[in-house]
Amino acid sequence: MITGELKNKIDGLWDIFAAGGLVNPLEVIEQITYLMFIRDLDDVDNKREKESAMLGLPYKSIFADDVKIGERSINGKQLKWSVFHDFPAGRMYTVMQEWVFPFIKDLHGDKNSAYSKYMDDAIFKLPTPLLLSKVVDSLDEIYELMNANQSIDVRGDVYEYLLNKIASAGRNGQFRTPRHIIRMMVEMVDPKADDVICDPACGTSGFLVSAAEYLKDNKKEEIFFNKEKKEHYMNTMFNGFDMDRTMLRIGAMNMMTHGIENPFIEYRDSLSDQNEDSEKYSLILANPPFKGSLDADAVSSDLLKVCKTKKTELLFLALFLRMLKVGGRCACIVPDGVLFGSSKAHKAIRQAIVDENRLEAVISMPSGVFKPYAGVSTAILVFTKTGHGGTDKVWFYDMKADGFSLDDKRQPVQENDISDIVARYGNLETEADRKRTEQSFFVPVQEIKDNDYDLSINKYKEIEYVPVEYPPTSEIMANIRRLEQEIKNEMDELEKLLKV
């Protein structure tokens, strides 16, 4: 979470936009994202140049040559943030408006790429040189604080805080899944170098970025020293769909900043007939929307066959099953109601996952995980598409803490179950003998079937009651009589004093 000086700086940046006449939170976050992307391009380019020099690897800077902007050809170095941020306000504004912004819009040569598609209609909206100068100075201060911050999640936390500005302005559903929850889910499913990964409700591409970082950290040699796997990683591994073009634009820039050259990020209503993907992906990571508007007439008939409903959380589960290849895995977040809802659609989707595929884990999360955006209780489902069953027992875990307070402030705390969840899930063979009174345990599939496919942990968890011994009733009554007598005596003494 963003706190202290960094929070104040971001609030100050927001105030600068408001004072300059930009008050629509969606427009503000777009403009901030463009500028962060421009600054990141410079930082990433400098980093790669240094790595290239140290390792002796070939690298050509995107700013190295003259760049053609319209009919003009200019020195690419002038487009670097570290160069133009020292220009006088008027000249900086001209460079940004006439050179830098057109440059980033045409940065990706492939006009069909995700980046190009969502930058085509991007508009530079800062109205005056003075406003741009103040914003650039403010961003420099924010980056200085981010670089000094030891948290590896600080960039994601900044995005989360910015997106909170949208949520607080009344736009439904515009909030990030906390980075530490995303990372936990990614670590649990352990992406492979040949996976084809999809998030059908990708937003700012948080799950895709986290999966990319995990692969870079854990499968670096396997991917980057193999030409085919590197090409797959850069171009065909990551796929994301969303219905908000602003989020797609941010997501595409987010992926590119993290070194993914050409992710497939597309404007698409995943639940409609527009989405024909079937048995295409080997890994799905998602936190689909729990509520919001749904055009019932546009919902794919394939999904309605699995569960006839208007509830998006159920339809997305049916979608995941359709989109996964046989053997493909899914880790997704669902509201608690999915686990125990009694409607025909609720039971149908749970039965499909348990009977026709292999449900592996249900992690119950505390209701404060998504605060301050929402207080809904949620769970993580982990399952594998088999098409012919395979669930013999399901692992349940009762998460009680995620490293942050469970109130609106979400301050860091000592209690954190995340590393324990990842460790236990990675060694399920050692979980077999755990009792139902412990934090995690297995439940046989037959017991789940007998309970109408109820997947709520409270249905199976046993609470260990410690017997408390009380004194005999006669002793309790004697104590009460004694206390009454003491009160009477004190009242008599008080009455005497008042009469004096």
Order of alpha helices (4+ residues) and beta strands (2+ residues): alpha-alpha-beta-beta-alpha-alpha-alpha-alpha-alpha-alpha-alpha-beta-alpha-alpha-alpha-beta-alpha-beta-beta-alpha-alpha-beta-alpha-alpha-beta-beta-beta-beta-beta-alpha-beta-alpha-alpha
